[in-house]
Amino acid sequence: MPHWTPPVPLCSASQGEKSFAYESTVKRWPVILTGVVDELSKLNGEDAGDSEDDKARLAEGKQLIQDISGLIYEMRHDRVLAPLSPTGLPDDTAIYNDELALLEKKGENKWFSAPWLFAECYLYRRLRGLFAVSKHWAHFDVFASQKLNAWRSSAAGAAALAKTLEKLIADGPTSDQDKLKLDLIGMLEVDLWGNATDLSLLTSLTHEQIQQLQSVERGQHFVLRNDFERAWQHFSKLKDARVDIVLDNSGFELYTDLVLADWLVTLSPFVNEIVFHPKLLPWFVSDVQPHDFGILLDTLADPSFFPSDSGLSEEDRSALTSLVQRWKGYVADGKFRLSVPMDLKMGDKGGELADFWTYPNAFCDLPALAPQLLAELQKSSLVIFKGDLNYRKLVSDAWWPTTASFDEALGPLRGQIDLLSLRTCKADTVVGLPEGTEERVQKEDPKWRVNGKYAVVSFSSRDQ
């Protein structure tokens, strides 16, 4: 299928050792896959029973370890990206293989020469395909333990936000426009910086490091493109509207998404329905799947989930309990809902409303490739895209000049929906910066594009 091509090169590992794409291909991805091998090895040791079923599961686990080790070898030796075989997954095989055929014609169908966005999506789709065709591991989330452990280490940050939100709710709604604006921007900032715990980038975080990331006070000095004012102007015109959130990481970031959603439906006059869009496959380590949404609510309701030595006071636990009871109520009455059933299992059909999020395509292809999804998003008064991957897909993961227009970088998606991107910078591509910003921040921090310390808040309206 033909798709829009930006007028600048796409990010790729072939652009040299200084690119984050190169570092990902050489270092990050092998580390992530090695972690999966270690997890499987551990589980195989625990599952070494005597029954025929145990033996079959063990044999499949050993084969998976061998296959993943082979994938690491392919990557390190810059092999050709092999076409995908049908696996019973959402019907995406042709999407990937058609793109592979196009890349082969360009001589860009190896790990280092392929566009970084495609290669990274291909990696996670290829990994999932290995499990999907197995009998005993077909519904196994290879990143589940990492996600749960990181979330368990987030008690302090979660409690602090819960108490803040409960105090706002105790004070009640306000009609004071200045206070509404300050509170809205404050909640958007919480949701923006909640993106800190990204397990695809931070593959070996300790409990202490997670707590430190979630307690860092960042100011708007670090927001290099700041469309908070435009976001307020848009929200201030809404009444009982629907807002969609295209999710990024599970655990603490999903928690901050829900904190924002709670404020919007409980305390603001702007919104009465939030639709959350998850992925249907284990994706970029920590991205939200339907079961992750349910797990977060269940763990918040479980007083034994956060460790006894996490330092939570009775006030902390009371605030968390009050908050999750309200959230479960909002799920029950439809104020909070997923775009797919919450009990959807891996391999189940999600349909066009969900499959597109794990295609390798940039979002400029959304109008042509997923018109039903676009029509659904157009029912929303605002679509909030969370995190770095969604930003990369919004701007086609291309080497735009930093002063290039965000609207231009959206390509055919421009003007189709009202959208707000909340992104901490963890990859090379960035657009929409004021003149001189790149030069200033490059002096402050040469790693500013990729270390998550800086952010961009980008708004684009429909019907331009």
Secondary structure by P-SEA (a helix, b strand, c coil): cbbbbccccccccccccccaaaaaaaccaaaaaaaaaaaaaaaaaaaccccaaaaaaaaaaaaaaaaaaaaaaaaaacccccccccccccccaaaaaaaaaaaaaacccccccccaaaaaaaaaaaaaaaaaacccccccccaaaaaaaaaaaaaaaaaaaaaaaaaaaaacccccaaaaaaaaaaaaaaaaacccccccccccccaaaaaaaaacccccccccccaaaaaaaaaaaccbbbbbbbcccccaaaaaaaaaaaaaacccccccbbbbbbbccccccccccaaaaaaaaaaaaccccccccccccaaaaaaaaaaaaaaaaaaaacccccccccccccccccccccccccccccccccccccaaaaaaaaaccbbbbbccaaaaaaacccccccccccccccccccccccbbbbbccccccccccccaaaaaaaaacccccccccbbbbbbbbccc
